Amino acid sequence: MSATWLGHEVLFFHPPDGKFWYALAGIPVETVPGNYDLKLIETLLPGRSLEVRRKIKIGRAVYPRIRVRVAKQYTEPSPEQLTEISVDKDIKQKAFGAATVQRLWGGPFLAPVSAPVSDVFGTERVFNQQVQSRHHGLDYAVLSGTAVHAVNRGTVILARPLFFEGNCVVLDHGQGLLSLYLHLSEFRVKEGEEVQSGQLIGLSGGTGRASGPHLHLAIRWQGVYLNPAILLKIKIPG
């Protein structure tokens, strides 16, 4: 099984004890509402193939807007800080580019902490009344020092402090799927380390561009940030 969706290649897997094929795919938040083609290709024995097309309707989503106060350096960085930001960008691009196509994750994705959500995905944010951005993750209201766990099995491809993200861990779950944990106070994993679902990877904090202690969880799929809340609700076989 293979598929193409919004210009992305969709990779399937088949559980040993199941009769269905499964795949994860997402929709960028900037996608214009409308009907889009999902093209499926089944390769059959002996070498025959079958193509199936389906129209998927994407509706309009409405997101809230909030105002956030942060330190001035995060809206008006100095030349030295701009250099740091540029270096961070290269570091992230290199890490994202090293993601593996092999599927490492399995089964349902778990919440990284047990706490209420303080800000949802897609919120439009106005920082210090002048810089506007979209919130590409899910915020959890936790105190500094709260244990943060891996949402699923993966490999640590980034574990270091960054200017905006603060102390940041990025896990590669395979097939272009990454999870990011921002604003940590402490690391409990190292780059290159393999982690299991639910494993402790760090402690929450308020480092980087944060108005206070919390955990920011982001999910990235083939270069696109998706809503973590949806992924955490999907029932996925092991």
C-alpha positions in Angstrom: 0.0 0.0 0.0 1.1 3.5 -0.7 -0.6 6.9 -1.1 -0.1 10.5 -1.9 -1.9 13.3 0.0 -1.4 17.1 -0.4 2.0 16.5 -2.0 3.2 14.1 0.7 4.0 10.4 0.3 2.0 8.4 2.9 3.7 5.3 4.3 1.6 2.4 5.5 2.2 -0.5 8.0 0.4 -3.8 8.5 0.2 -5.3 12.0 1.2 -9.0 12.0 -2.1 -10.1 13.6 -4.4 -7.7 11.7 -6.1 -7.6 8.3 -6.0 -3.8 7.8 -3.3 -1.4 6.6 -2.7 1.8 8.6 -1.0 5.1 8.0 -0.7 8.6 9.6 -1.1 11.7 7.5 -2.0 15.3 8.3 -3.3 18.6 7.1 -1.2 21.8 7.3 -3.1 24.5 9.2 -2.7 26.9 6.3 -4.6 24.6 3.9 -7.4 26.4 2.1 -10.8 24.8 2.7 -12.0 22.6 -0.2 -12.0 19.0 -1.6 -8.6 17.3 -2.1 -7.6 14.0 -3.7 -6.3 11.1 -1.7 -4.7 8.7 -4.1 -4.2 5.1 -2.9 -2.2 2.4 -4.8 -2.4 -1.2 -3.9 0.3 -3.5 -5.2 -1.2 -7.0 -5.6 0.3 -10.4 -6.4 1.6 -11.2 -9.0 2.8 -7.6 -9.6 -0.6 -6.1 -10.5 -1.6 -2.8 -9.0 -4.9 -1.0 -8.3 -5.4 2.7 -7.9 -8.2 4.2 -5.8 -9.0 7.9 -5.6 -11.1 9.6 -2.9 -12.1 13.2 -2.4 -11.5 14.4 1.2 -13.3 17.5 2.3 -11.3 20.0 4.4 -13.4 22.5 6.3 -12.6 25.9 7.7 -11.2 26.0 11.3 -11.4 29.1 13.6 -8.6 29.7 16.1 -8.5 32.0 19.1 -6.1 35.0 19.4 -4.3 35.9 22.6 -1.8 38.5 23.8 1.4 37.3 25.5 4.1 39.3 27.4 7.6 38.0 27.1 11.1 39.4 27.6 12.0 42.2 25.1 14.9 40.1 23.6 12.3 37.7 22.1 10.7 40.4 20.1 13.6 42.7 19.5 16.8 40.5 19.6 20.2 42.1 19.5 22.7 41.4 16.6 24.4 38.8 18.7 21.1 37.1 19.5 20.1 37.2 15.8 23.3 35.3 15.1 22.3 32.8 17.8 18.9 32.4 16.2 20.4 31.8 12.8 22.7 29.1 14.2 19.7 27.5 16.0 17.8 27.4 12.7 20.7 25.5 11.0 20.8 23.1 13.9 17.1 22.3 13.7 17.1 21.9 9.9 20.0 19.5 10.2 18.2 17.5 12.9 14.9 17.4 11.0 16.7 16.3 7.8 18.2 13.3 9.6 14.8 11.8 10.4 14.5 8.1 9.4 11.8 6.6 7.1 11.7 3.4 9.2 8.7 3.3 11.6 9.9 3.3 15.2 6.6 4.2 16.9 3.9 1.6 17.7 0.5 1.7 19.3 -1.3 4.8 20.6 0.5 8.1 21.4 0.5 9.0 25.1 0.3 12.5 26.7 3.8 13.6 27.9 2.4 14.8 31.3 -0.8 14.4 33.3 -2.1 18.0 33.4 -4.7 20.3 31.9 -4.1 22.0 28.5 -3.4 25.7 28.9 -3.3 26.7 25.2 -4.4 24.8 22.1 -2.9 24.3 18.7 -3.5 27.1 16.1 -3.8 30.0 18.5 -2.7 33.3 17.0 -0.3 35.0 19.4 0.6 38.7 19.6 3.9 39.0 21.6 4.4 42.4 23.3 1.7 43.9 21.1 3.9 43.7 17.9 5.0 40.2 16.9 2.3 37.8 15.7 2.8 34.1 15.3 0.7 30.9 15.3 1.0 28.4 18.1 2.1 25.2 16.5 1.7 23.0 19.5 -0.1 22.1 22.7 0.7 23.7 26.0 0.3 21.9 29.4 -0.1 23.8 32.6 2.6 22.2 34.7 5.0 23.6 37.4 8.7 23.7 36.8 10.3 20.3 37.5 7.4 18.2 36.4 8.4 14.9 34.7 8.0 14.9 30.9 7.6 11.5 29.1 8.1 10.4 25.5 4.8 10.2 23.6 6.0 7.1 21.8 9.1 5.1 20.9 11.8 6.9 19.0 15.3 8.2 18.8 16.6 11.5 20.3 17.8 13.7 17.4 18.1 16.9 19.4 18.6 17.6 23.1 20.1 21.1 23.7 19.2 24.7 24.6 17.9 26.9 21.8 17.1 30.6 21.8 13.3 30.5 21.4 12.6 26.9 22.4 14.7 26.9 25.5 15.9 23.5 26.6 14.5 21.4 23.8 14.2 17.6 23.1 13.2 16.3 19.7 12.3 12.6 19.1 12.3 11.0 15.7 9.5 8.4 15.6 10.1 7.4 12.0 8.2 7.9 8.8 8.7 11.7 9.0 7.0 11.9 12.4 8.7 14.0 15.1 7.7 15.1 18.6 9.2 18.2 20.2 9.3 19.2 23.9 10.1 22.8 24.6 11.0 25.1 27.6 12.5 22.2 29.7 14.4 22.9 32.9 16.5 19.7 32.7 17.4 17.0 30.2 17.2 13.3 31.1 18.2 12.0 27.6 21.1 12.5 25.2 21.2 12.9 21.4 21.4 9.5 19.7 19.7 7.7 22.6 16.7 5.4 21.9 13.7 5.9 24.1 10.6 3.9 24.8 7.0 5.1 24.9 6.4 6.8 28.3 10.1 7.0 29.2 11.3 10.1 31.2 13.1 12.5 28.8 13.3 15.7 30.9 11.7 18.1 33.4 9.4 20.9 32.5 10.4 24.6 33.0 10.2 28.1 31.5 13.3 28.4 29.5 13.3 30.2 26.1 10.4 32.4 24.9 7.9 31.5 27.6 5.8 33.7 29.8 6.1 31.1 32.6 6.7 27.5 33.4 4.8 25.0 31.2 5.4 22.3 28.7 5.0 22.9 24.9 4.5 19.7 22.9 4.7 19.9 19.1 4.2 17.2 16.5 5.9 17.6 13.1 5.1 15.3 10.1 7.1 15.6 6.9 7.9 19.3 7.7 4.4 20.2 8.7 3.3 21.0 12.3 0.1 19.1 13.3 -2.4 19.3 16.2 -1.0 17.0 18.9 -4.5 16.7 20.5 -5.8 14.8 17.5 -2.8 12.4 17.5 -3.3 11.7 21.2 -6.9 10.7 20.5 -6.4 8.3 17.6 -6.6 4.6 18.4 -3.6 3.0 16.7 -2.8 -0.7 16.8 0.5 -1.8 18.3 
